Amino acid sequence: MSEEFWWKYCGFFYNAAKKSQFVSNVHNAYKKTLISLKLPQGAKALDAGCGSGSSTFPLAELGFEVLAVDFGASILNQAICLNKKKGPYKNIEFKLMNLGKKLPLENDSFDLITSQHCIMKIQKPDDTLKEFSRVLKPGGIALITTTPDSDTPFEWLKKYKKNRGWMKTIWDIRWLIVWYIPYIIFTKKSDRRNEHRWKEDEFIEHMEGAGFRALTVARIPYINVGYLIGVFEKKS
């Protein structure tokens, strides 16, 4: 089973991972960062790699006009179904779209782009970042999260256990384990090794190469493990 097949069709395990305390903290940090941007209601946002909508619905709640895109039909349908249960939000449009290709979107058309944990999976991330820059308005904001290169899963677990103890660690990550085991079984080792995991300075370098300047880049503040979160502005 290829990495592409995994992310297109295995939504069950993705949703299992979302139940973990760690992933919950990742999403909370994302929401807090969104609020801190203080962008006006009605601003246009592209949620690039929206998954089942966990990064999309906070945008809608804040009053953005949202285009939510993903290349997985199964996971996108989950987002559409969840949206129907939530009201639905009329300020969200869902579309199938492959972030690894030229985006079928106009230049300078969005005020904000969010992309959560997607860049590391794309074969040519720099091309995608340049596309993000192309479709953002001058001065527009990109809020990107990705996995840093510093920790293997076992190093990550060791740090987590040191701060939380074994019992709390197991409880916190029980759903993450449900996701990680089938991820290892069903995806190719070569695909996992090709993930783009950057240090903070490398993250900034790639974003600057695509036409952005860094406003803030930090680890998501949860026991010093997890994802990098960056806020970048498109250069005028």
MARRO-964697 format. One line per 10 residues: for each residue x, z, y of N, C-alpha, C. Coordinates in steps of 0.001 Angstrom, whole numbers, plus 500000, padded with zeros to 6 digits. Each point is the difference from the previous one (the first is absolute). Example, Ala and Ser with C-alpha at 12.3 -4.5 7.8 and 13.67 -1.06 7.14 Angstrom:
<recs>
513190 507800 494310 499110 500000 501190 500900 500000 501200 | 499650 499280 501050 500820 500060 501190 499230 500730 501090
</recs>
This chain:
<recs>
500852 500000 498803 499148 500000 501197 500887 500000 501245 | 499747 499091 500908 500831 499893 501189 499565 501005 501056 | 500880 500205 500986 499676 500873 501125 498770 499482 500738 | 499912 498670 500155 498861 499409 500693 498702 500325 499271 | 500008 499868 498655 498801 500297 499213 499611 501463 500179 | 501011 500870 499982 499728 501441 500144 499217 500284 501267 | 500507 499528 501126 499376 500339 501278 498692 499255 500224 | 499810 498869 499319 498742 499276 500152 498872 500644 499213 | 500306 500489 498788 498924 500333 499078 499928 501463 499560 | 501068 500757 500185 499993 501363 499448 499595 501033 501044
498848 499796 500594 499536 500889 501053 499708 501407 499523 | 499665 500168 498710 499675 501335 499491 501170 500949 500197 | 501201 499580 499628 501166 500873 500092 500401 500230 501455 | 499785 498989 500830 500252 500159 501432 499111 501101 500571 | 498730 499976 499618 499069 501015 500487 500326 501376 499442 | 500532 500050 498777 500430 501278 499436 501123 500597 500837 | 500946 499158 500404 501120 500479 500811 499517 500572 501325 | 498950 499420 500562 499503 500456 501295 499460 501419 499955 | 499700 500510 498796 499463 501349 499885 501089 501070 500090 | 501265 499589 499955 501076 500987 500032 500122 500618 501387
500456 501249 500035 500186 500700 501267 501031 499294 500856 | 501038 499458 499368 501046 499315 500754 499439 498786 500727 | 499241 499156 499276 499438 498800 500620 499015 500380 501097 | 499257 501077 499787 499086 500491 501029 500749 500326 501284 | 501169 500616 499876 500796 500331 501179 500562 498759 500673 | 500327 498984 499209 500450 498729 500563 498904 499410 500884 | 498778 499970 499484 498888 499427 500760 499665 500844 501227 | 500122 501312 499890 499744 500857 501158 501003 499733 501115 | 501266 499787 499624 501022 499691 501003 499706 498665 500676 | 499525 499051 499208 499619 498685 500537 498875 500148 501026
498983 500784 499652 498856 500183 500903 500430 500681 501301 | 500840 501034 499883 500466 500703 501198 500797 499067 500905 | 500810 499140 499382 500789 499055 500788 499099 498998 500708 | 498978 499520 499303 499035 499082 500620 499376 500618 501245 | 499557 501232 499871 499350 500687 501120 500967 500154 501170 | 501265 500283 499681 500996 500224 501052 500299 498737 500810 | 499689 498829 499453 500267 498744 500711 499088 499827 501212 | 498806 500602 499933 499035 499983 501113 499684 498581 500478 | 499826 499097 499045 499594 498640 500342 498498 499974 500278 | 499536 499099 500857 498591 500017 500412 499055 499540 498896
498779 500500 500016 498976 499517 499080 499764 498516 500250 | 499769 499279 498913 499800 498562 500109 501276 499200 499867 | 501159 500677 499950 501260 499294 499773 499980 499368 498613 | 500694 498868 499855 499998 499266 498738 501150 500477 499116 | 499674 500352 498759 500997 500517 499060 500005 499170 498725 | 501187 499729 499499 500187 499368 498698 500531 501048 499041 | 499243 500287 498946 500472 500909 498952 500548 499131 498874 | 501307 499868 499956 500674 499059 499109 500365 500686 498688 | 499245 499682 498947 500148 500678 498722 499084 501206 499966 | 498704 499755 500174 499041 501097 500213 499652 500762 498733
500289 499428 498805 499641 500680 498766 498510 500274 499946 | 499636 501202 499587 498582 500353 499877 499415 500558 501291 | 500760 499916 501094 499448 500349 501303 500427 501323 500593 | 500887 500730 499331 500383 501319 500518 500717 499908 501344 | 500658 498870 500264 500637 499803 501302 499084 499274 500977 | 498923 499417 499488 499085 499194 500817 498944 500844 500697 | 499391 500912 499253 498872 500759 500542 500379 500882 501193 | 501205 500601 500028 500375 500742 501214 500054 499108 501241 | 500407 498744 499817 500013 499058 501123 498586 499759 500517 | 499078 499795 499067 498603 499768 500385 499414 501221 500699
500328 501191 499493 499486 501235 500597 500471 500171 501445 | 501202 499483 500290 500552 500113 501352 499515 498883 500922 | 499166 499095 499473 499392 498981 500853 500726 498680 500071 | 501009 499788 499144 500684 498710 499968 499097 498925 499398 | 500212 498755 500413 499441 498843 499304 501032 499610 498950 | 499677 500180 498726 501001 499972 498934 499851 498764 499115 | 501119 499315 499784 500105 499009 498934 500851 500632 498910 | 499399 500258 498845 500687 500663 498885 500279 498969 498918 | 501276 499822 499646 500367 498945 499057 500815 500567 498843 | 499833 499373 498836 500785 500348 498818 499993 498790 499073
501026 499893 499137 500046 498851 499093 499353 500296 498656 | 499515 501221 499788 499373 500363 498739 498488 500003 500115 | 499338 499082 499292 498540 499889 500085 499314 501273 499519 | 500511 500594 498920 499375 501190 499430 500034 501176 500972 | 501177 500263 500558 500146 501146 500896 499264 499752 501319 | 499952 498732 500447 499269 499673 501220 498497 500196 499804 | 499508 499654 498821 498583 500225 499700 499658 501488 500013 | 500954 500831 499564 499780 501448 500073 499830 500440 501450 | 500832 499434 500884 499903 500341 501421 498649 499580 500567 | 499546 498818 499616 498714 499499 500478 498860 500899 499516
500057 500397 498733 498967 500887 499443 500008 501362 500678 | 501196 500544 500242 500096 501286 500694 499437 499904 501409 | 500261 498881 500652 499488 499824 501355 498472 499989 500018 | 499396 499395 498993 498535 499980 499919 499444 501419 499863 | 500722 500843 499252 499556 501380 499817 500155 500823 501276 | 500934 499579 500857 500298 500769 501205 499111 499621 501184 | 499078 499072 499823 499164 499706 501161 499284 498666 500019 | 500700 498888 500001 501453 499811 500010 500553 499963 501431 | 501332 499985 500117 500618 499740 501292 499844 498510 500302 | 499387 499703 501127 499802 498593 500363 501200 499414 500733
500976 500854 500306 501187 499530 500709 501170 499736 499054 | 499701 499764 498710 501030 499628 499022 499647 498652 499382 | 500983 499108 499946 499886 498751 499251 501064 500015 498907 | 499601 499756 498756 500934 499984 498877 500309 498557 499600 | 501287 499736 499720 500402 498659 499571 501111 500079 498963 | 499969 499059 499040 501135 499817 499097 501117 499305 500762 | 501213 500539 499908 501124 499396 500709 501305 500461 499367 | 500918 499078 499817 501304 500297 499410 501012 500232 501115 | 500510 501219 500104 500949 500335 501062 501358 499354 499796 | 500239 499458 498804 501269 499345 499722 500060 498570 500490
498914 499525 500605 499946 498628 500511 499669 500032 501490 | 500085 498827 500631 499631 499910 501418 498548 500423 500159 | 499756 500904 500927 498659 500539 500185 499113 498988 500726 | 498809 499734 499496 499088 499041 500643 499287 500629 501198 | 500813 500466 500951 499486 500723 501164 500666 499453 501259 | 499319 500104 501126 500512 499461 501249 501102 500886 500585 | 500865 499377 500789 501038 500737 500718 499369 501010 500966 | 500682 501117 500189 499641 500974 501047 498521 500399 499952 | 499504 500305 498804 498559 500233 499852 499617 501448 499683 | 500989 500892 499784 499686 501389 499644 500724 500979 500921
499345 501125 500239 500613 501086 500774 500794 500949 499108 | 499621 500048 498717 500609 500945 499058 500059 499377 498614 | 501116 500211 499317 500107 499675 498574 500381 501270 499265 | 499269 500305 498936 500386 501086 499107 500300 499411 498629 | 501014 500525 499351 500344 499550 498650 500602 501180 499249 | 499267 500466 498989 500380 501221 499301 500565 499687 498619 | 501304 500256 499827 500659 499914 498694 499954 498585 499404 | 500004 498980 500853 499925 498616 499516 501311 499242 500148 | 500693 500227 501106 501206 499221 500301 501017 500079 498876 | 500118 501168 499374 501000 500183 498946 499715 499132 498784
498750 499516 499843 499614 499217 498833 500132 498498 500222 | 500159 499571 501241 499994 498576 500323 501382 499405 499771 | 500030 498812 499397 501273 499391 499607 500905 499736 501198 | 499432 499492 501091 500772 499720 501209 499382 500776 501166 | 500305 501284 500086 499336 500843 501005 500280 499590 501433 | 501198 499470 500269 500320 499618 501374 499081 498886 500492 | 499651 499067 499103 499068 498932 500378 498632 500586 500353 | 499567 500981 499223 498707 500633 500263 500021 500769 501317 | 501088 500706 500261 500106 500741 501264 499976 499052 501198 | 500612 498830 499855 499961 499005 501080 498581 499477 500208
499253 499882 498902 498595 499610 500112 499191 501087 500712 | 500301 501251 499685 499345 501101 500719 500259 499879 501506 | 501246 499722 500343 500364 499865 501409 499276 498812 500640 | 499893 498915 499266 499346 498791 500536 498539 500256 500363 | 499279 500710 499126 498557 500170 500227 499679 501192 500909 | 500984 500847 500282 499810 501107 500952 500124 499501 501436 | 499212 500573 500876 500145 499715 501420 501310 500605 500514 | 500601 499437 501055 501164 500641 500610 499665 501440 500394 | 500852 500921 499606 499736 501413 500241 499118 500641 498954 | 499552 499197 499008 499183 500537 498917 500792 500934 499104
499280 500783 499210 500610 501058 499194 499892 499676 498510 | 501081 500261 499279 500002 499929 498533 500261 501400 499456 | 499100 500467 499140 500153 501299 499339 500257 499707 498526 | 501230 500222 499569 500432 499600 498659 500488 501220 499233 | 499572 500133 498741 500602 501007 499123 500630 499304 498805 | 501087 500584 499511 500699 499439 498854 500749 501116 499283 | 500547 499683 498840 500728 500994 499215 501482 499948 500336 | 500629 501116 500370 501434 499996 500284 500820 499845 498735 | 501256 499635 500169 500846 499731 498828 500688 501242 499469 | 499818 501130 500647 500851 501154 499710 499701 500687 498679
498778 499900 499511 499625 500791 498829 499514 499135 498843 | 500550 500244 498803 499374 499494 498786 498795 500902 499711 | 499080 499580 499112 498870 500877 499677 500434 501390 499533 | 501119 500079 499253 500445 501291 499486 500618 500855 501105 | 500720 499382 500928 500529 500741 501142 498857 500506 500873 | 498992 499144 500176 498803 500362 500766 499331 501221 499379 | 499839 499971 498657 499347 501098 499293 500813 501286 500122 | 501320 499878 499930 500877 501165 500101 499852 500668 501369 | 499960 499206 501066 499817 500543 501345 498634 500661 500145 | 499004 499328 499461 498635 500515 500095 499894 501347 499293
500571 500064 498788 499950 501233 499211 500738 501132 500698 | 501109 499686 500648 500786 501018 500689 499176 500662 501099 | 499159 499225 500665 499194 500527 501094 498689 500630 499549 | 499452 499506 498882 498656 500415 499611 499947 500813 498713 | 501064 499929 499171 499944 500626 498686 499312 499070 499010 | 500257 500248 498689 499499 499077 498979 498482 499943 499949 | 499328 501142 500052 498551 500005 499832 499299 499233 501128 | 500385 500278 501238 499384 499302 501129 500386 498527 500006 | 501231 499701 499570 500434 498605 499930 499140 499218 499026 | 499834 500542 498792 499190 499319 498981 498567 499823 500492
499451 501029 500632 498628 499910 500506 499891 498948 501105 | 500970 499988 500921 499968 499063 501122 500091 498548 499549 | 500818 499736 498980 500287 498603 499657 499322 499553 498712 | 499029 500773 499489 499396 499655 498706 499389 498597 500003 | 499349 499631 501117 499402 498671 500059 501050 498932 500262 | 501074 500384 500681 501090 499054 500213 500641 499623 498673 | 500090 500962 499080 500540 499737 498664 499102 499022 499247 | 498687 500162 500140 499053 499081 499355 500263 498566 500450 | 500414 499836 501261 500332 498671 500509 501380 499544 499540 | 500994 500881 500053 501387 499577 499816 500299 499575 498567
499443 500691 499011 500298 499660 498607 499541 498584 499658 | 498729 499618 500265 499621 498611 499714 500730 498995 500881 | 500387 500418 501213 500785 499113 500863 501309 499618 499323 | 500678 500970 499399 501252 499738 499294 499752 499146 498759 | 498923 500281 499282 499711 499285 498755 499633 498544 500258 | 499172 499758 501017 499394 498683 500163 500711 499076 500981 | 501007 500476 500713 500710 499120 500919 501414 499751 499509 | 500556 498859 500420 501338 499631 499578 501041 500851 500728 | 501012 500423 499249 501073 500797 500589 500683 499233 501125 | 500184 498693 499797 500657 499183 501016 499189 499966 501291
498658 499992 499890 499149 500017 501188 500146 501309 500758 | 500033 501117 499265 500108 501304 500665 501336 500144 500701 | 501045 499453 499395 501328 500090 500611 500094 499159 501270 | 499126 498997 500116 500045 499126 501162 499208 500543 501186 | 499468 501213 499875 499333 500606 501147 501007 500190 501135 | 499552 499768 501209 500870 500150 501170 499860 501421 500535 | 500996 500816 499725 499986 501398 500444 501105 500186 501028 | 499612 500307 501220 500932 500048 501112 500220 501415 500510 | 501214 500245 500482 500274 501206 500765 499373 499832 501385 | 499915 501100 500734 499374 499937 501317 500631 498931 500889
501341 499958 500043 500657 499033 500881 499798 498567 499515 | 499906 499805 498682 499732 498664 499464 498577 499558 500333 | 499071 500931 499901 498606 499732 500355 499925 499492 501442 | 500648 500713 500905 500011 499607 501410 500655 498634 500172 | 501098 499772 499292 500722 498728 500112 499118 498813 499599 | 499267 500149 498899 499121 498918 499551 498869 499762 501001 | 499445 501064 500542 498919 499856 500977 500511 499361 501293 | 501179 500411 500449 500571 499410 501207 500294 498520 499798 | 500434 499640 498794 500266 498600 499690 498756 499135 500042 | 498845 500635 499847 498728 499271 500030 499367 499995 501392
500664 500615 500972 499487 499963 501367 499336 501275 500477 | 500325 501127 499363 499414 501286 500386 501071 500931 500560 | 499547 501005 500716 500879 501120 500345 499364 501271 499464 | 500842 500909 499526 499507 501227 499370 499553 501005 501050 | 498819 500558 499801 499529 501117 500819 500258 501319 499286 | 499582 500089 498742 500313 501170 499172 500165 499556 498553 | 500949 500608 499313 500175 499805 498558 500347 501353 499401 | 499249 500422 498992 500243 501313 499395 499453 500023 498588 | 500478 500974 499239 499367 500252 498711 498649 500662 500247 | 499032 499638 499195 498707 500660 500104 500215 501485 499744
499558 500859 500907 500386 501416 499960 499284 500796 498924 | 500469 499823 498754 499454 500824 498919 501127 500375 499047 | 500584 501145 500220 501049 500559 499142 501180 499043 499856 | 500234 499165 501016 501179 499139 500048 500107 499015 498845 | 498882 499612 499433 500031 498950 498982 498931 498978 500349 | 500173 498784 499489 498922 499039 500158 500353 498774 500799 | 499134 499617 500903 500080 498715 500661 500594 500094 501394 | 500539 498854 500438 500367 499835 501394 498787 499470 500748 | 499779 500502 501187 498928 499486 500852 500621 499581 501322 | 499709 498776 500412 500596 499474 501220 498963 499408 500933
500177 500245 501284 499169 499388 501029 500909 499101 500828 | 499618 498730 500101 500832 499005 500661 499164 499217 501008 | 500658 499557 501062 499338 499208 501031 500582 498595 499995 | 499128 499005 500073 500478 498622 500099 500636 499790 501367 | 501190 499437 499991 500698 499739 501251 499259 498924 500794 | 499898 500206 501292 499307 499036 500868 500862 498759 500201
</recs>
